[in-house]
Amino acid sequence: MTYIDTMPSTAAMTDKDRRVILGASLGTIFEFYDFFLIGLLATEIARHSSPA
């Protein structure tokens, strides 16, 4: 009986792959930060933008 490797070997991650992952991660972090700030300031924005 022989051993069969079920997981194919993959190439190491390149510098370009690392830059893509870093860029996508930073974009996600900035987007969530933006949503967080808008959520916190939503009542103040509504108070100043609507006629009272």
LINGILIN-V508040 format. One record per helix or strand. SS is the DSSP state (A for helix, B for strand). FROM is the first residue (numbers start at 1). LEN is the number of residues. Records with the same first field share a line. If there is no record, write none. Layout:
SS->FROM-LEN ; FROM-LEN
This chain:
A->15-35
